Structure formats: structure tokens, C-alpha cells
Amino acid sequence: MNMLVDGEWRTDAHELTNNDGSFERQETTFRGWVQDDPDARFQPESGRYHLYISYACPWAHRNARYACAERT
């Protein structure tokens, strides 16, 4: 797969599919959960976390409904 990396067109970029052609998603580096556990990296604190939702995003609908339900 060719792609633009740092303003340079690369033809040696790694493939995102395996040998049979199915897509293989890379492991994300954003792995942090808010947990009510003394050893958790992110502990819940009142007023600390905010949810920003773009109504232009089709995937934001579920989060908007959940946030609305939590307020009632």
C-alpha cells in the first residue's frame, strides 16, 4: 500500500492486509479506562472528564443518547 508519510510519498509502507487479503487492524495505543479501582491509572473524579460530541459525526449518536440518559 502506498501512502503519504510526513510529506513524502512512500511505496514501502507496510501492508494492512494479510496473505488472504483480509484487513488486519493495528493495536491502538489509546488504551486507558476510567475505573473505580485504587490501582487504576485514571480514577473517576467529579468534574474532571468531559464528553464533547460533534453532531456531524454519525458515530456520536450512541454517546449523545447515553449522556442524555445519564442526566435524567
Contacts in CASP RR format, 6 or more apart in sequence:
PFRMAT RR
TARGET T0000
AUTHOR 0000-0000-0000
METHOD contacts of the structure
MODEL  1
MNMLVDGEWRTDAHELTNNDGSFERQETTFRGWVQDDPDARFQPESGRYH
LYISYACPWAHRNARYACAERT
1 13 0 8 1.000
1 14 0 8 1.000
1 15 0 8 1.000
1 16 0 8 1.000
2 9 0 8 1.000
2 10 0 8 1.000
2 11 0 8 1.000
2 13 0 8 1.000
3 9 0 8 1.000
3 10 0 8 1.000
3 13 0 8 1.000
4 10 0 8 1.000
5 13 0 8 1.000
16 23 0 8 1.000
16 24 0 8 1.000
16 25 0 8 1.000
16 26 0 8 1.000
17 23 0 8 1.000
17 24 0 8 1.000
18 24 0 8 1.000
32 41 0 8 1.000
32 42 0 8 1.000
33 40 0 8 1.000
33 42 0 8 1.000
34 40 0 8 1.000
34 42 0 8 1.000
34 43 0 8 1.000
34 44 0 8 1.000
34 49 0 8 1.000
35 42 0 8 1.000
35 43 0 8 1.000
35 44 0 8 1.000
36 43 0 8 1.000
36 44 0 8 1.000
37 43 0 8 1.000
51 63 0 8 1.000
51 67 0 8 1.000
53 60 0 8 1.000
53 63 0 8 1.000
53 64 0 8 1.000
53 67 0 8 1.000
54 60 0 8 1.000
55 64 0 8 1.000
END
